[in-house]
Amino acid sequence: MVQVVVIILALIGAAVGLWLLGQMKRTRVLAAQAEAAVPPVGKLLTMSTGRLHYTDTGGDGRPVILIHGLGGQLRSLTMTLAEPLSHDFRVIALDRPGMGYSDRPESASARIDDQAGYVEELIDALGLEKPILMGHSLGGAISCATALRAPDKIGGLALIAPLLRPSEMQAKSFAALGITNPRTRRFVAHTVAVPTSAKNADLTRTEIFGPDPVPDGYTVKGGGLLSLRPKSFINTSRDYCAVGEVIVKQWKRYDEITCPVRVLYGTEDRILDYRKQGVEMADRYPHFHLDLIEGAGHMLPLTQVDRTVETIRAVDRAI
């Protein structure tokens, strides 16, 4: 009987091992396909985290830095915003360190305040004068942190569906990201995370974009395919787990932000609660001027382009 049990356990172990090898191979294939379909489109500069991938378009107007949210990359903003903004602004979009084609070693911090430091490095490297920071979602928290860190370098903040305080909402799309052990995170990233993400892509996008439709061409033009890489999972997980280290204190300091601030939120946001993150914050900090879009979801830079552009223009007029 013991020998039978040993044989069964050995067979189960072998089957699991073969399945994991299959998942690893599938991960490599999906990652290679993603990078072939969505190659780098911008320039590279060297900073403390390694290479930073960014685009720099438009004319000689005031610089606008587009800072994407959790799990995103620069195409998720440039797809819709680069062209309309480039008529009047110098438009700079970055792959935040660790995302897209930007480097971030595991030794480099994922904390919001340290990511603000990376934005400041970009401002200094390009010699930007009083840029507007347009931050979407987590990018909103990073934009606020940058204004707190380097107030003399920031012209204004355009915060689009921003994370401004600790969130009580638990999006299903982010459930797998809360892995704090680096070894476990790497193992999951190189085995099951990418194939699972590919399988659940439609459900994930429905939650993130809904009730708005996903724009045509988002997977390539918007860079959505780049999420299907172990690097993306690892660094998105690191960002997700690091949020609480700073935001619990940061949101109580927004009265220190003195530059013009405009906030835009959709009332059907499925990722962040517009009442807690928008209405209550504007009540507490009246200089955070809030506009609401009835019935709109979370991905406003892609689904509410005109209103997003107008929010940036409103900041520019207020400077």
C-alpha positions in Angstrom: 0.0 0.0 0.0 2.8 2.4 0.9 4.5 1.7 -2.4 1.3 2.5 -4.3 1.0 5.8 -2.5 4.6 6.7 -3.2 4.1 5.9 -6.9 0.9 8.0 -7.1 2.6 11.0 -5.4 5.6 10.7 -7.8 3.2 10.7 -10.8 1.3 13.7 -9.4 4.7 15.5 -8.8 5.8 14.7 -12.4 2.5 15.9 -13.8 2.7 19.2 -11.9 6.3 19.6 -13.0 5.3 19.1 -16.7 2.4 21.5 -16.3 4.7 24.2 -14.8 7.2 23.7 -17.6 4.4 24.2 -20.1 3.3 27.4 -18.3 6.9 28.7 -18.4 7.1 28.0 -22.1 3.7 29.7 -22.7 4.9 32.7 -20.7 8.1 33.1 -22.9 6.1 32.8 -26.1 3.5 35.4 -25.0 6.1 37.8 -23.8 8.1 37.5 -27.0 4.9 38.1 -29.1 4.0 41.1 -27.0 7.3 42.8 -27.5 7.3 42.0 -31.2 3.9 43.6 -31.6 4.6 46.6 -29.3 8.3 47.7 -29.7 9.9 50.7 -28.0 8.8 54.0 -29.7 10.8 56.6 -27.8 14.1 57.7 -26.5 16.3 56.3 -23.7 18.1 58.2 -21.0 20.2 56.8 -18.1 19.1 57.5 -14.6 19.4 56.0 -11.1 17.2 53.0 -12.0 18.9 52.3 -15.3 17.4 53.1 -18.7 14.3 55.2 -18.9 12.1 54.9 -22.0 10.2 58.1 -22.8 8.7 60.1 -25.7 9.0 63.8 -26.3 6.7 65.3 -28.9 5.0 68.6 -29.6 6.3 72.2 -29.8 7.8 74.8 -27.5 4.8 75.2 -25.2 4.7 74.4 -21.5 5.9 70.8 -20.8 3.2 68.3 -19.8 4.5 65.0 -18.3 2.1 62.1 -18.7 2.4 59.6 -15.8 0.5 56.4 -16.2 -1.1 54.2 -13.6 -0.7 50.8 -12.1 0.3 48.2 -14.7 0.4 50.7 -17.5 3.0 52.2 -19.8 3.4 55.3 -21.8 1.3 54.1 -24.8 -1.8 53.9 -22.5 -1.7 57.7 -22.5 0.0 58.7 -25.7 -2.5 56.7 -27.8 -5.2 59.3 -27.3 -3.5 62.4 -25.7 -0.2 63.0 -27.6 -1.8 64.4 -30.8 -4.4 66.8 -29.2 -1.9 68.1 -26.6 1.0 68.5 -29.0 -0.6 71.5 -30.7 0.0 73.7 -27.6 2.3 71.7 -25.3 5.6 69.8 -25.2 4.3 66.4 -24.4 6.6 64.0 -22.5 5.4 60.5 -21.6 7.4 58.0 -19.7 7.4 54.3 -19.0 7.6 54.5 -15.2 10.7 52.7 -14.0 10.0 49.0 -14.1 7.2 49.3 -16.6 7.1 49.2 -20.4 10.7 49.4 -21.6 12.1 51.2 -18.5 14.5 49.5 -16.1 14.1 49.2 -12.3 16.3 46.7 -10.5 14.8 44.9 -7.5 17.1 47.0 -5.3 15.3 50.2 -6.4 12.4 51.3 -4.4 8.7 51.1 -5.6 7.5 53.5 -3.0 5.3 56.4 -4.2 7.7 59.1 -2.8 10.7 57.4 -4.4 8.8 57.1 -7.7 8.3 60.9 -7.4 12.1 61.1 -7.2 12.3 59.3 -10.5 10.0 61.9 -12.1 12.2 64.6 -10.6 15.2 63.0 -12.2 13.5 63.1 -15.6 12.6 66.8 -15.1 16.2 67.6 -14.3 17.7 65.5 -17.1 15.5 67.2 -19.7 15.8 70.7 -18.2 12.0 71.1 -18.0 10.7 74.4 -16.7 7.6 74.2 -14.4 5.9 71.2 -16.2 2.3 70.2 -15.7 2.1 66.6 -14.3 -0.8 64.7 -15.7 -1.2 61.7 -13.4 -3.7 58.9 -14.0 -4.7 56.6 -11.2 -1.5 55.6 -9.3 0.2 58.2 -11.5 -2.0 60.8 -9.6 -0.5 59.8 -6.3 3.0 60.0 -7.8 2.2 63.4 -9.2 1.1 64.7 -5.8 4.2 63.2 -4.2 6.4 65.0 -6.8 4.7 68.3 -6.0 5.3 67.7 -2.3 8.9 66.6 -2.9 9.9 69.4 -5.4 7.3 72.2 -5.2 9.6 74.7 -7.0 9.9 72.5 -10.0 6.2 71.8 -10.7 3.8 74.1 -12.5 0.5 72.3 -11.8 -1.3 69.0 -11.5 -3.9 67.5 -13.7 -5.1 64.4 -11.8 -7.3 62.0 -13.8 -9.1 59.4 -11.7 -6.3 59.7 -9.2 -5.4 57.6 -6.2 -5.3 60.3 -3.6 -5.9 58.4 -0.3 -5.9 54.8 0.9 -8.5 52.9 -1.1 -11.1 50.6 0.4 -12.2 49.2 -3.0 -10.7 45.8 -4.0 -10.7 45.3 -7.7 -10.7 41.7 -8.8 -8.2 42.6 -11.5 -5.6 43.3 -8.8 -6.3 40.3 -6.5 -3.2 38.4 -7.7 -0.8 41.3 -7.2 -0.5 41.2 -3.4 2.5 38.9 -3.3 5.1 40.4 -0.9 7.7 37.6 -1.0 10.1 38.4 -3.9 10.9 34.7 -4.7 7.2 33.8 -4.8 6.5 36.8 -6.9 9.2 35.8 -9.5 8.0 32.2 -9.5 4.4 33.2 -10.2 5.5 35.8 -12.8 7.5 33.2 -14.8 4.8 30.4 -14.6 1.1 31.1 -14.2 0.7 34.9 -14.1 1.0 35.7 -17.8 -1.0 32.8 -19.2 -3.7 33.5 -16.6 -3.7 37.2 -17.5 -4.1 36.4 -21.2 -7.0 34.0 -20.5 -8.8 36.6 -18.3 -7.9 39.7 -20.5 -11.5 40.5 -21.5 -12.8 40.3 -17.9 -10.0 42.4 -16.6 -10.5 45.1 -19.2 -14.2 45.1 -18.6 -13.5 46.0 -14.9 -10.8 48.5 -15.6 -12.6 50.3 -18.5 -16.2 49.7 -17.7 -18.8 50.8 -18.2 -17.0 52.5 -21.0 -15.9 50.3 -24.0 -12.3 49.4 -24.6 -11.0 51.6 -27.4 -10.3 49.9 -30.8 -6.6 49.0 -31.1 -5.9 49.3 -27.4 -3.9 46.0 -27.2 -1.3 47.3 -29.7 -1.7 51.1 -30.0 -2.4 51.4 -26.3 0.4 48.9 -25.4 -2.0 46.6 -23.6 -0.1 43.5 -24.7 3.0 44.6 -22.7 1.3 43.5 -19.6 1.8 39.9 -20.8 5.4 39.8 -19.6 7.0 38.5 -16.3 8.7 41.9 -15.8 5.3 43.7 -16.0 3.7 41.4 -13.4 6.7 41.7 -11.0 6.9 45.4 -11.1 3.1 45.9 -11.0 3.0 43.7 -8.0 5.8 45.7 -6.4 4.0 49.0 -7.0 0.7 47.6 -5.7 2.3 46.3 -2.5 4.3 49.5 -1.9 1.3 51.9 -2.1 0.4 51.6 1.6 3.9 52.6 2.7 3.3 56.2 1.8 -0.3 57.0 0.9 -1.6 56.7 4.4 0.5 59.7 5.4 0.8 61.6 2.1 -2.9 62.4 1.7 -2.9 64.4 4.9 -0.3 66.7 3.5 -2.1 68.0 0.4 -2.6 71.4 2.0 1.2 71.8 1.3 0.6 71.6 -2.4 0.5 75.2 -3.7 0.4 74.8 -7.4 -2.9 74.7 -9.4 -4.7 71.4 -9.1 -7.5 70.0 -11.2 -9.1 66.6 -10.6 -11.3 64.7 -13.0 -13.4 61.6 -12.0 -16.1 59.4 -13.5 -19.1 58.5 -11.3 -19.0 54.9 -12.4 -15.4 54.2 -11.7 -15.0 50.5 -10.8 -11.4 50.8 -9.6 -11.5 53.8 -7.2 -14.3 55.3 -5.3 -14.9 58.8 -6.8 -16.7 59.8 -3.6 -13.8 59.0 -1.3 -11.0 59.9 -3.7 -12.7 62.8 -5.4 -15.6 64.4 -3.6 -14.4 64.1 -0.1 -10.9 65.1 -1.0 -12.1 68.3 -2.8 -14.2 69.1 0.3 -11.1 68.7 2.5 -8.8 70.5 0.1 -10.8 73.2 -1.8 -7.7 74.0 -4.0 -8.2 70.5 -5.5 -10.9 71.6 -8.0 -13.0 68.6 -9.0 -15.0 67.9 -12.1 -17.2 64.8 -12.4 -18.3 63.0 -15.6 -21.6 61.2 -15.0 -21.6 57.5 -16.0 -17.9 57.4 -16.9 -15.4 54.8 -15.7 -11.7 54.7 -14.7 -9.8 54.9 -17.9 -10.7 58.6 -18.7 -7.5 59.4 -20.7 -8.6 56.8 -23.2 -12.4 57.2 -23.0 -12.9 60.8 -22.2 -10.1 62.4 -24.2 -11.7 65.9 -24.6 -12.4 66.2 -20.9 -8.9 65.0 -20.0 -7.3 67.6 -22.4 -9.5 70.3 -21.0 -8.4 69.5 -17.5 -4.8 69.9 -18.5 -5.6 73.2 -20.3 -7.4 74.4 -17.2 -4.3 73.8 -15.1 -2.2 75.7 -17.7 -4.5 78.7 -17.6 -4.3 78.8 -13.8 -0.5 78.8 -13.6 
